[in-house]
Amino acid sequence: MGVAGGRFPAPVPNLQRSLARLNVRLALYQPDIPQNTGTILRLCACLGVPADIIEPAGFPVSDRAFRRAGMDYLDEVEIERHVSWTTFEAARRQAGRRLVLATTRAAVRYVDFAFAPGDVILLGRESAGAPDAVHAAADARILIPMRPAMRSLNIAVSAAMILGEALRQTAGFPAPAPEGQP
Ligand SMILES: C[S@@+](CC[C@H](N)C(=O)[O-])C[C@H]1O[C@@H](n2cnc3c(N)ncnc32)[C@H](O)[C@@H]1O
């Protein structure tokens, strides 16, 4: 589903439509900062990765900063909005997709984790990460190693690093345009 006419699609009750295809997805848990969400959705658009937004978000989806960061790329990304963690989680479980949570509260380095094409990579909110219940629901928790005393990376930077590794492992990068073509 694209974001037609500059408007965000309405929340859908489940993931059934796009879950038919087995690719890695990126999910955002109650995102706080519109610029980060826009940047991540642009990343998803460029790499051909569908995105899930688990609401409530900390900003109106029509927020100008959000639109500015994502620019016209938002027309090219498949986005599904979920009204709550509960509805997202029910649909994900029904579809049999693994939930891979990116969190600083993990022991497994993302480069050591074996990604699979159906995985949903979930990022926590900028202000508070993901709550305990989300940690408990995850099939795996992965970490980007950092120097001691460093609290966390920016969420969009985390998304780019982990998505790059997941697509590398699953041969999921889009085919590049023929040489000389944009
Ligand atoms: C700004 S961070 C959240 C910081 C929050 N205060 C906390 O304690 O979790 C936003 C999200 O980026 C991802 N993230 C940031 N640094 C990470 C790291 N080193 N390893 C894995 N995920 C990371 C996580 O998904 C995190 O929930």
The ligand as a Tripos MOL2 file, in Angstrom:
@<TRIPOS>MOLECULE
LIG
   27    29     1     0     0
SMALL
NO_CHARGES

@<TRIPOS>ATOM
      1 C1         16.7910    6.1890   20.9020 C.3       1 LIG1
      2 S1         16.5870    4.4920   21.0980 S.3       1 LIG1
      3 C2         15.6720    4.3300   22.6090 C.3       1 LIG1
      4 C3         16.3460    4.8410   23.8110 C.3       1 LIG1
      5 C4         15.5680    4.5500   25.0640 C.3       1 LIG1
      6 N1         15.8700    5.5700   26.0500 N.3       1 LIG1
      7 C5         15.8970    3.1840   25.6400 C.2       1 LIG1
      8 O1         16.3860    3.1320   26.7530 O.co2     1 LIG1
      9 O2         15.6500    2.1730   25.0020 O.co2     1 LIG1
     10 C6         15.3210    4.0720   19.9680 C.3       1 LIG1
     11 C7         15.3940    2.6670   19.4380 C.3       1 LIG1
     12 O3         16.5510    2.5230   18.6110 O.3       1 LIG1
     13 C8         17.0040    1.1840   18.6670 C.3       1 LIG1
     14 N2         18.3920    1.1890   19.1640 N.ar      1 LIG1
     15 C9         19.1390    2.2440   19.5120 C.ar      1 LIG1
     16 N3         20.3930    1.8680   19.8460 N.ar      1 LIG1
     17 C10        20.4170    0.5100   19.7080 C.ar      1 LIG1
     18 C11        21.4220   -0.4760   19.8910 C.ar      1 LIG1
     19 N4         22.6660   -0.1650   20.2810 N.pl3     1 LIG1
     20 N5         21.1100   -1.7650   19.6460 N.ar      1 LIG1
     21 C12        19.8660   -2.1010   19.2450 C.ar      1 LIG1
     22 N6         18.8780   -1.2110   19.0320 N.ar      1 LIG1
     23 C13        19.1480    0.0820   19.2590 C.ar      1 LIG1
     24 C14        16.0770    0.4430   19.6200 C.3       1 LIG1
     25 O4         15.0480   -0.1800   18.8750 O.3       1 LIG1
     26 C15        15.5230    1.5740   20.4690 C.3       1 LIG1
     27 O5         14.3140    1.2360   21.0900 O.3       1 LIG1
@<TRIPOS>BOND
     1     1     2 1
     2     2     3 1
     3     2    10 1
     4     3     4 1
     5     4     5 1
     6     5     6 1
     7     5     7 1
     8     7     8 2
     9     7     9 1
    10    10    11 1
    11    11    12 1
    12    11    26 1
    13    12    13 1
    14    13    14 1
    15    13    24 1
    16    14    15 ar
    17    14    23 ar
    18    15    16 ar
    19    16    17 ar
    20    17    18 ar
    21    17    23 ar
    22    18    19 1
    23    18    20 ar
    24    20    21 ar
    25    21    22 ar
    26    22    23 ar
    27    24    25 1
    28    24    26 1
    29    26    27 1
@<TRIPOS>SUBSTRUCTURE
     1 LIG1         1 GROUP 0 **** ****
